[in-house]
């Protein structure tokens, strides 16, 4: 375990990513320290991706799920998504008996949470345009339910608010004028505003040598909940301009990048919104690989911490020679150590902290008021040009411990950390037999011992799916697996469609609400086992 003293600004040195990883990964389990601000009992609804404003991904009201009772969980129903690209992604929201979820065929569904029966369907194509071969108007983020509205974004940069009971459109807003803007992080609603990050598909498009790379700049946007009008916008990059040529003589534009593809969190006490940013596409300016705190009312900057000075990466860096639009290939700066995970706001040691995992394999914790680093813990050893060994999606906080999962970290591992110090309390690697048992046997070469999905918790239990297609429930006290279900099998859904499950979804995690467990099975984005089913388990 590595504990860092507070400092006004500290970037993650390259040495920390290698030698110190060994130190951190040898930490011994100790009892959790005294931690304040245990999440209060709330409704058993799961109304937003983060579960709550603080980003805990913890449902304190779900006491029916215990180490003993989960043995009785059974599959109650399945819903099969249309065969568009062999993947699921949108995490459901569950509120008062209705489940809300998006699909990559540009449809948004309201389902009966108990039976899976379809209540209504909304098609975004009349606003965003027809579905194309690249599925660029796919619905990949998780919705947020607030009052009479359900809110979500699409892969063309539109945010929608529908009446949650009827599916009628209330408003829609395009939050970026860039042609490749995309919304993958889920919205958060706070004091009459909708907060959502703006990402893009430009990192993928830049793999085309004919594409004029690069001009996108990330942002966090606040919209009026009632009207959808943009209240303020914080850009993570200055505007781009022509800045020389690529080696093939084509024009180069810079700076660009720093997308926001995670979901924000809010500290209600200070009215501060927190989020992380991605890597640069070109140039070295802007707030790339940063954790940022803004005044939630005005969008004014309160503090920011940039954790890597150099990280210029696009999909072009992964392609065979010649590699278009990859600036860092020779200089070793094509790291892809961005922040995809969402922040957790919690209180420990007498002060409010904000923590977030990075694809560098480090979980960072800051003083929520000042941005000073309180502690850092290395949980994965990353590899450049992909950040495969780090933290990909969200973590969970249950009032006692932080739970963080690593991706392809030889192997991916689920950790419990002391919130006050970052000490590793326990670790459970993805099981050795995950890829050689069950449905994963039929996917040789595509299965890996890794965790792609976000972590969720209920009192005493931790929920984490894996790339091997197994959904697992762990005991919170020591990381022991107490329940496992192999989702890679054929299903005939309540909508009379048939398909198989696959790797447990990427920008999604388990949703535990009103006595049910909901799991998206099937994720393929350069890696993983394809599938396209939503599974509902109950007692």
C-alpha positions as CSV (number, residue, x, y, z in Angstrom):
1,X,0.0,0.0,0.0
2,X,1.2,3.4,-0.9
3,X,0.1,6.4,1.1
4,X,0.9,9.9,-0.1
5,X,1.0,13.1,1.9
6,X,-1.3,15.9,0.8
7,X,0.1,18.2,-1.8
8,X,-1.5,20.9,-3.9
9,X,-0.6,19.2,-7.2
10,X,1.0,15.9,-8.0
11,X,1.2,14.0,-11.3
12,X,1.6,10.3,-11.3
13,X,5.3,9.6,-12.1
14,X,6.2,6.7,-14.4
15,X,8.1,4.9,-11.7
16,X,5.0,4.8,-9.5
17,X,3.3,2.8,-12.2
18,X,5.8,0.0,-12.1
19,X,7.9,-0.6,-8.9
20,X,5.3,0.8,-6.5
21,X,2.7,-1.6,-7.9
22,X,4.5,-4.5,-6.3
23,X,4.5,-2.7,-2.9
24,X,0.8,-1.9,-3.1
25,X,-0.2,-5.4,-4.2
26,X,1.6,-7.0,-1.2
27,X,-0.5,-5.0,1.3
28,X,-1.8,-7.1,4.2
29,X,-5.5,-7.1,5.2
30,X,-6.3,-5.0,8.3
31,X,-9.6,-4.1,10.0
32,X,-11.4,-1.2,8.4
33,X,-10.8,2.1,10.1
34,X,-13.6,4.0,11.7
35,X,-15.5,5.7,8.8
36,X,-18.1,8.3,9.1
37,X,-21.0,9.1,6.8
38,X,-22.5,5.6,6.4
39,X,-25.1,5.9,3.6
40,X,-28.5,6.5,5.1
41,X,-31.4,4.1,4.4
42,X,-33.0,5.0,1.2
43,X,-35.7,3.8,-1.2
44,X,-34.9,0.5,-2.7
45,X,-35.2,2.1,-6.2
46,X,-32.1,2.4,-8.3
47,X,-32.8,5.6,-10.2
48,X,-29.5,6.5,-11.7
49,X,-26.2,4.8,-12.8
50,X,-24.4,5.9,-9.6
51,X,-27.4,4.9,-7.4
52,X,-27.1,8.3,-5.6
53,X,-25.5,11.7,-6.0
54,X,-22.4,10.6,-4.1
55,X,-21.7,7.8,-6.6
56,X,-21.8,5.0,-4.0
57,X,-23.3,2.3,-6.2
58,X,-24.7,1.0,-2.9
59,X,-28.3,0.1,-2.1
60,X,-28.5,0.3,1.7
61,X,-32.2,-0.6,1.6
62,X,-31.7,-4.1,0.1
63,X,-31.4,-6.1,3.3
64,X,-33.2,-9.1,1.8
65,X,-30.0,-10.0,0.0
66,X,-27.8,-11.8,2.5
67,X,-25.0,-14.4,2.4
68,X,-27.5,-17.1,3.1
69,X,-30.5,-15.9,1.1
70,X,-28.7,-15.4,-2.2
71,X,-28.5,-19.2,-2.6
72,X,-32.2,-18.9,-3.4
73,X,-31.8,-16.5,-6.3
74,X,-33.4,-17.7,-9.5
75,X,-33.7,-16.4,-13.0
76,X,-37.2,-14.8,-13.3
77,X,-37.1,-13.5,-16.8
78,X,-34.8,-12.4,-19.6
79,X,-35.2,-9.7,-22.3
80,X,-33.4,-10.2,-25.6
81,X,-32.2,-7.0,-27.4
82,X,-32.3,-6.8,-31.2
83,X,-29.3,-8.3,-33.1
84,X,-27.5,-5.0,-34.0
85,X,-23.9,-5.5,-33.1
86,X,-23.8,-8.4,-30.6
87,X,-23.5,-6.2,-27.5
88,X,-25.4,-4.7,-24.6
89,X,-24.3,-1.7,-22.6
90,X,-27.0,0.5,-21.1
91,X,-27.3,-0.1,-17.3
92,X,-31.0,-0.2,-16.3
93,X,-32.7,2.2,-13.9
94,X,-35.4,0.7,-11.7
95,X,-38.1,2.9,-10.1
96,X,-41.4,2.0,-8.6
97,X,-42.0,-1.2,-10.6
98,X,-40.6,-0.1,-13.9
99,X,-37.2,-0.8,-15.5
100,X,-35.8,1.7,-18.0
101,X,-33.0,0.7,-20.4
102,X,-31.5,1.7,-23.7
103,X,-30.5,-0.4,-26.7
104,X,-28.0,-0.2,-29.5
105,X,-30.8,-0.2,-32.0
106,X,-31.7,3.4,-30.9
107,X,-34.7,2.2,-28.9
108,X,-35.4,3.1,-25.3
109,X,-37.5,0.6,-23.4
110,X,-39.7,0.7,-20.3
111,X,-40.3,-2.8,-18.9
112,X,-42.3,-4.2,-16.0
113,X,-39.6,-4.7,-13.4
114,X,-41.2,-7.9,-12.1
115,X,-42.2,-9.6,-15.4
116,X,-40.1,-8.0,-18.1
117,X,-43.3,-7.1,-20.1
118,X,-42.8,-4.1,-22.4
119,X,-44.8,-1.0,-21.2
120,X,-43.6,1.4,-23.9
121,X,-40.8,1.9,-26.4
122,X,-39.3,5.2,-27.6
123,X,-37.3,5.5,-30.9
124,X,-34.8,8.3,-31.0
125,X,-34.2,8.2,-34.8
126,X,-36.8,10.8,-35.7
127,X,-34.6,13.3,-33.8
128,X,-31.0,11.9,-34.2
129,X,-31.4,10.3,-37.7
130,X,-31.6,6.8,-39.0
131,X,-29.6,4.0,-37.6
132,X,-26.4,3.5,-39.7
133,X,-23.9,0.6,-40.1
134,X,-21.8,2.1,-37.3
135,X,-24.8,2.4,-34.9
136,X,-23.7,5.9,-34.2
137,X,-27.0,6.8,-32.5
138,X,-26.9,3.8,-30.2
139,X,-28.1,4.2,-26.6
140,X,-25.2,3.1,-24.4
141,X,-25.5,5.1,-21.2
142,X,-27.7,4.3,-18.3
143,X,-30.8,6.5,-17.7
144,X,-31.6,8.7,-14.7
145,X,-35.2,9.0,-13.3
146,X,-36.2,12.2,-11.6
147,X,-39.8,13.2,-10.8
148,X,-41.9,12.5,-13.9
149,X,-38.9,12.3,-16.2
150,X,-36.5,9.6,-17.4
151,X,-33.3,11.1,-19.0
152,X,-30.6,9.5,-21.2
153,X,-28.2,10.3,-24.0
154,X,-27.3,8.8,-27.3
155,X,-24.2,8.2,-29.3
156,X,-24.8,11.3,-31.5
157,X,-24.7,13.8,-28.6
158,X,-28.4,14.2,-27.9
159,X,-29.9,14.2,-24.4
160,X,-33.6,13.2,-24.1
161,X,-36.2,13.6,-21.4
162,X,-39.3,11.4,-21.6
163,X,-42.3,11.1,-19.5
164,X,-41.5,8.1,-17.4
165,X,-45.1,6.8,-17.4
166,X,-46.0,7.2,-21.1
167,X,-42.7,7.6,-23.0
168,X,-43.8,10.9,-24.5
169,X,-40.9,13.2,-25.4
170,X,-40.6,16.2,-23.1
171,X,-37.5,17.7,-24.6
172,X,-34.3,16.8,-26.5
173,X,-31.0,18.8,-26.7
174,X,-27.9,18.3,-28.7
175,X,-25.1,19.2,-26.3
176,X,-22.2,19.4,-28.7
177,X,-21.8,20.7,-32.3
178,X,-19.0,18.2,-33.1
179,X,-20.1,15.6,-35.7
180,X,-18.5,12.8,-33.6
181,X,-19.8,13.8,-30.2
182,X,-21.1,10.8,-28.2
183,X,-22.7,10.4,-24.8
184,X,-21.5,7.2,-23.0
185,X,-21.5,8.5,-19.4
186,X,-24.9,8.6,-17.6
187,X,-26.7,11.7,-16.5
188,X,-27.0,12.9,-12.9
189,X,-29.8,15.1,-11.6
190,X,-29.2,17.6,-8.8
191,X,-31.2,20.7,-7.8
192,X,-33.0,21.1,-11.1
193,X,-30.1,20.5,-13.3
194,X,-29.0,17.5,-15.5
195,X,-25.2,16.9,-15.5
196,X,-23.7,14.8,-18.3
197,X,-20.2,14.4,-19.8
198,X,-19.5,14.7,-23.5
199,X,-17.3,12.1,-25.1
200,X,-16.7,11.3,-28.8
201,X,-16.0,8.5,-31.3
202,X,-13.1,10.6,-32.8
203,X,-10.5,8.4,-31.1
204,X,-11.9,5.5,-33.2
205,X,-12.4,7.5,-36.4
206,X,-8.8,8.8,-36.2
207,X,-7.7,5.3,-37.2
208,X,-8.8,6.2,-40.7
209,X,-5.8,7.8,-42.4
210,X,-8.1,10.0,-44.4
211,X,-9.8,11.5,-41.3
212,X,-8.6,15.1,-40.5
213,X,-7.4,14.4,-37.0
214,X,-8.3,15.9,-34.5
215,X,-10.8,18.6,-33.4
216,X,-13.1,17.3,-30.7
217,X,-12.9,18.7,-27.1
218,X,-14.6,17.1,-24.1
219,X,-17.0,18.8,-21.8
220,X,-19.3,18.5,-18.8
221,X,-22.7,20.1,-19.5
222,X,-25.4,21.2,-17.1
223,X,-29.0,21.4,-18.5
224,X,-32.2,22.8,-17.1
225,X,-34.2,19.8,-15.9
226,X,-37.5,21.3,-17.0
227,X,-36.6,22.7,-20.4
228,X,-33.4,20.9,-21.5
229,X,-31.7,24.3,-22.2
230,X,-27.9,24.3,-21.6
231,X,-27.2,26.2,-18.4
232,X,-23.4,26.0,-18.6
233,X,-20.7,24.1,-20.3
234,X,-17.2,23.4,-19.0
235,X,-14.8,22.5,-21.8
236,X,-11.8,20.3,-21.0
237,X,-9.8,21.5,-24.1
238,X,-9.3,24.8,-25.8
239,X,-10.5,25.1,-29.4
240,X,-8.3,23.2,-32.0
241,X,-6.6,24.8,-34.9
242,X,-4.4,23.6,-37.8
243,X,-1.0,22.8,-36.3
244,X,1.3,21.3,-38.9
245,X,1.1,18.1,-40.8
246,X,1.1,14.4,-40.2
247,X,3.9,12.3,-41.6
248,X,1.9,11.5,-44.7
249,X,1.4,15.2,-45.4
250,X,-2.2,15.4,-44.3
251,X,-3.2,18.4,-42.1
252,X,-2.9,18.0,-38.4
253,X,-5.3,19.8,-35.9
254,X,-4.6,20.3,-32.2
255,X,-5.2,20.3,-29.4
256,X,-8.0,17.8,-29.1
257,X,-9.5,15.1,-26.8
258,X,-10.0,14.9,-23.0
259,X,-13.4,13.3,-23.5
260,X,-15.7,12.9,-20.5
261,X,-17.0,9.4,-20.7
262,X,-17.7,8.7,-17.1
263,X,-20.7,9.8,-14.9
264,X,-20.2,12.6,-12.4
265,X,-20.8,12.6,-8.6
266,X,-21.9,15.5,-6.4
267,X,-21.0,16.5,-2.8
268,X,-24.3,18.1,-1.7
269,X,-22.7,19.8,1.3
270,X,-20.4,22.0,-0.8
271,X,-22.6,21.9,-4.0
272,X,-19.6,20.6,-6.0
273,X,-19.7,18.3,-9.0
274,X,-16.7,15.9,-9.7
275,X,-15.7,14.1,-12.9
276,X,-12.7,12.6,-14.6
277,X,-11.4,13.1,-18.2
278,X,-9.8,11.0,-20.9
279,X,-6.5,11.3,-22.8
280,X,-5.6,13.8,-25.5
281,X,-6.0,12.9,-29.2
282,X,-3.5,15.5,-30.4
283,X,-1.4,18.1,-28.8
284,X,-0.5,18.5,-25.1
285,X,-2.9,21.2,-23.9
286,X,-6.1,21.0,-21.8
287,X,-7.4,19.0,-18.8
288,X,-6.6,15.5,-20.1
289,X,-6.3,12.6,-17.5
290,X,-7.6,14.9,-14.8
291,X,-10.0,14.9,-11.9
292,X,-12.0,18.2,-11.9
293,X,-14.3,19.8,-9.3
294,X,-16.8,22.5,-10.4
295,X,-19.3,24.7,-8.7
296,X,-22.5,22.8,-9.5
297,X,-24.6,25.9,-9.9
298,X,-22.3,28.0,-12.0
299,X,-19.8,25.6,-13.5
300,X,-16.9,27.6,-12.1
301,X,-13.7,25.7,-11.5
302,X,-12.9,24.9,-7.9
303,X,-9.9,22.7,-8.4
304,X,-8.4,20.2,-10.8
305,X,-5.6,17.6,-10.6
306,X,-3.9,16.3,-13.8
307,X,-2.5,12.8,-13.0
308,X,-0.4,12.3,-16.2
309,X,1.2,15.1,-18.2
310,X,1.7,13.1,-21.3
311,X,-0.9,10.7,-22.7
312,X,-1.7,11.1,-26.4
313,X,-3.6,8.1,-27.7
314,X,-6.1,7.1,-30.4
315,X,-7.2,3.9,-31.9
316,X,-4.6,4.5,-34.6
317,X,-2.0,3.5,-32.0
318,X,-3.4,0.0,-31.9
319,X,-3.5,-0.6,-35.7
320,X,-0.9,-2.4,-37.7
321,X,1.7,-0.2,-39.6
322,X,1.2,2.4,-40.9
323,X,-0.4,3.8,-37.8
324,X,-2.2,7.0,-38.6
325,X,-2.6,9.8,-36.1
326,X,-0.7,8.2,-33.3
327,X,1.6,10.9,-31.8
328,X,3.0,9.0,-28.9
329,X,4.2,5.8,-30.6
330,X,7.9,6.7,-30.7
331,X,8.0,8.8,-27.6
332,X,6.1,6.2,-25.4
333,X,3.3,8.6,-24.5
334,X,0.5,6.5,-26.0
335,X,-0.6,5.3,-22.6
336,X,-4.5,5.5,-22.7
337,X,-4.5,6.1,-18.9
338,X,-7.7,8.0,-18.8
339,X,-10.5,8.1,-16.2
340,X,-13.4,6.0,-17.3
341,X,-14.5,5.2,-13.7
342,X,-16.9,7.5,-11.9
343,X,-16.0,9.2,-8.7
344,X,-17.0,8.2,-5.2
345,X,-17.7,10.9,-2.6
346,X,-17.4,9.7,1.0
347,X,-16.3,10.9,4.5
348,X,-13.3,9.4,6.4
349,X,-10.9,10.7,9.0
350,X,-13.1,13.7,9.7
351,X,-13.2,15.1,6.2
352,X,-15.0,14.6,2.9
353,X,-13.0,12.8,0.2
354,X,-13.5,12.1,-3.4
355,X,-11.9,9.0,-4.9
356,X,-11.7,7.6,-8.4
357,X,-10.0,4.7,-10.2
358,X,-7.8,5.3,-13.3
359,X,-6.8,3.0,-16.1
360,X,-3.2,3.4,-14.8
361,X,-4.2,0.9,-12.1
362,X,-4.3,3.5,-9.4
363,X,-7.2,4.5,-7.1
364,X,-6.7,8.2,-6.2
365,X,-8.3,9.9,-3.2
366,X,-8.4,13.7,-2.8
367,X,-9.6,16.2,-0.3
368,X,-13.0,17.1,-1.7
369,X,-12.7,20.7,-0.8
370,X,-9.1,21.5,-1.8
371,X,-8.1,18.7,-4.3
372,X,-5.1,17.8,-2.2
373,X,-4.0,14.2,-2.6
374,X,-4.8,12.2,0.6
375,X,-3.8,8.7,-0.5
376,X,-3.2,6.6,-3.7
377,X,-3.3,2.9,-4.0
378,X,-2.0,0.8,-6.9
379,X,-4.4,-2.1,-7.6
380,X,-3.3,-3.0,-11.1
381,X,-0.1,-3.0,-13.2
382,X,-1.0,-1.3,-16.4
383,X,0.3,-1.7,-19.9
384,X,0.8,1.2,-22.3
385,X,-1.3,1.6,-25.4
386,X,-4.6,0.5,-23.8
387,X,-4.5,0.7,-20.0
388,X,-5.6,-2.9,-19.9
389,X,-4.5,-3.6,-16.3
390,X,-6.2,-0.7,-14.7
391,X,-9.6,0.3,-13.4
392,X,-12.0,0.6,-16.2
393,X,-15.4,1.4,-14.7
394,X,-16.9,2.4,-11.4
395,X,-16.2,1.5,-7.8
396,X,-18.6,1.1,-4.8
397,X,-18.6,2.5,-1.3
398,X,-20.8,0.9,1.4
399,X,-20.0,3.1,4.4
400,X,-17.2,0.7,5.6
401,X,-15.1,-0.1,2.6
402,X,-14.3,0.9,-1.0
403,X,-14.6,-1.9,-3.6
404,X,-12.5,-1.6,-6.8
405,X,-12.2,-4.0,-9.6
406,X,-9.3,-4.2,-12.2
407,X,-9.6,-5.2,-15.8
408,X,-7.0,-7.4,-17.5
409,X,-4.5,-7.2,-14.7
410,X,-3.1,-10.8,-14.9
411,X,-5.6,-11.5,-13.5
412,X,-8.3,-8.9,-13.0
413,X,-9.0,-8.7,-9.2
414,X,-11.7,-7.4,-6.9
415,X,-10.2,-5.3,-4.0
416,X,-11.6,-3.9,-0.8
417,X,-9.8,-0.8,0.4
418,X,-9.8,1.1,3.7
419,X,-11.4,4.5,2.8
420,X,-9.3,6.4,5.3
421,X,-5.9,5.1,4.3
422,X,-6.2,3.1,1.1
423,X,-4.9,-0.1,2.7
424,X,-5.8,-3.3,0.9
425,X,-8.2,-5.2,3.2
426,X,-8.7,-8.1,0.9
427,X,-8.3,-9.1,-2.7
428,X,-10.1,-11.8,-4.7
429,X,-8.7,-12.6,-8.2
430,X,-11.0,-13.6,-11.0
431,X,-11.3,-17.4,-10.6
432,X,-8.8,-19.5,-12.5
433,X,-11.5,-21.8,-13.9
434,X,-13.6,-19.0,-15.3
435,X,-12.6,-19.5,-18.9
436,X,-12.5,-23.3,-18.8
437,X,-16.0,-23.9,-17.3
438,X,-19.5,-23.1,-18.4
439,X,-20.4,-21.2,-21.6
440,X,-16.9,-19.6,-21.8
441,X,-15.5,-22.9,-23.0
442,X,-17.1,-22.2,-26.3
443,X,-15.2,-18.9,-26.7
444,X,-11.5,-19.8,-26.7
445,X,-9.3,-16.9,-27.3
446,X,-11.9,-14.3,-26.4
447,X,-12.3,-15.1,-22.7
448,X,-10.1,-13.5,-20.1
449,X,-9.8,-13.4,-16.3
450,X,-10.9,-9.8,-16.1
451,X,-13.6,-7.5,-14.9
452,X,-15.1,-5.1,-17.3
453,X,-18.2,-3.9,-15.4
454,X,-18.7,-1.5,-12.5
455,X,-18.9,-2.8,-8.9
456,X,-22.2,-2.6,-6.9
457,X,-23.0,-3.4,-3.2
458,X,-25.8,-4.1,-0.8
459,X,-25.2,-4.5,3.0
460,X,-22.7,-7.3,3.4
461,X,-22.4,-8.2,-0.3
462,X,-20.4,-7.1,-3.3
463,X,-21.6,-7.7,-6.9
464,X,-19.2,-7.9,-9.9
465,X,-19.5,-9.6,-13.2
466,X,-16.6,-10.8,-15.3
467,X,-15.5,-11.2,-18.9
468,X,-15.9,-15.0,-18.5
469,X,-19.7,-14.4,-18.4
470,X,-20.1,-15.3,-14.7
471,X,-22.0,-13.0,-12.4
472,X,-20.7,-13.3,-8.9
473,X,-21.7,-12.1,-5.4
474,X,-18.9,-11.8,-2.9
475,X,-19.0,-11.5,0.9
476,X,-18.1,-7.9,1.8
477,X,-16.0,-8.9,4.9
478,X,-13.5,-11.1,3.2
479,X,-14.1,-11.3,-0.6
480,X,-15.3,-14.9,-0.6
481,X,-17.6,-15.9,-3.5
482,X,-21.0,-16.8,-2.1
483,X,-23.0,-17.0,-5.4
484,X,-22.2,-17.5,-9.1
485,X,-24.3,-17.7,-12.2
486,X,-23.0,-18.5,-15.7
487,X,-24.8,-16.2,-18.1
488,X,-23.4,-17.6,-21.3
489,X,-26.3,-19.8,-22.4
490,X,-29.2,-19.5,-24.8
491,X,-32.3,-17.5,-23.6
492,X,-35.8,-17.0,-25.1
493,X,-36.8,-13.7,-23.7
494,X,-40.2,-12.5,-22.6
495,X,-40.3,-10.6,-25.9
496,X,-40.1,-14.0,-27.8
497,X,-36.6,-13.3,-29.2
498,X,-33.7,-15.8,-28.7
499,X,-30.1,-15.0,-28.1
500,X,-27.1,-15.9,-25.9
501,X,-25.4,-14.1,-23.0
502,X,-21.8,-13.2,-23.0
503,X,-19.2,-11.1,-21.0
504,X,-20.8,-9.1,-18.3
505,X,-21.4,-5.6,-19.6
506,X,-18.8,-2.9,-19.8
507,X,-20.3,0.5,-19.0
508,X,-22.9,-1.2,-16.7
509,X,-22.9,-3.0,-13.4
510,X,-25.3,-5.1,-11.4
511,X,-28.5,-3.3,-10.3
512,X,-30.1,-4.5,-7.1
513,X,-33.5,-3.0,-6.5
514,X,-36.8,-3.9,-4.8
515,X,-35.8,-7.5,-4.2
516,X,-34.4,-8.2,-7.7
517,X,-31.0,-8.4,-9.3
518,X,-30.6,-7.1,-12.9
519,X,-27.6,-8.0,-15.0
520,X,-26.7,-7.0,-18.6
521,X,-24.9,-10.0,-20.3
522,X,-23.0,-9.5,-23.4
523,X,-20.3,-7.0,-24.2
524,X,-17.9,-6.7,-27.1
525,X,-15.9,-3.6,-27.9
526,X,-12.5,-5.0,-29.3
527,X,-12.6,-7.7,-26.6
528,X,-15.0,-9.9,-24.7
529,X,-17.7,-12.5,-25.6
530,X,-20.7,-11.0,-27.5
531,X,-24.2,-11.4,-26.2
532,X,-27.4,-9.3,-25.9
533,X,-29.6,-10.2,-23.0
534,X,-30.9,-8.5,-19.9
535,X,-31.4,-11.0,-17.0
536,X,-33.6,-10.5,-13.9
537,X,-33.1,-12.6,-10.8
538,X,-35.3,-12.9,-7.8
539,X,-36.3,-15.1,-4.8
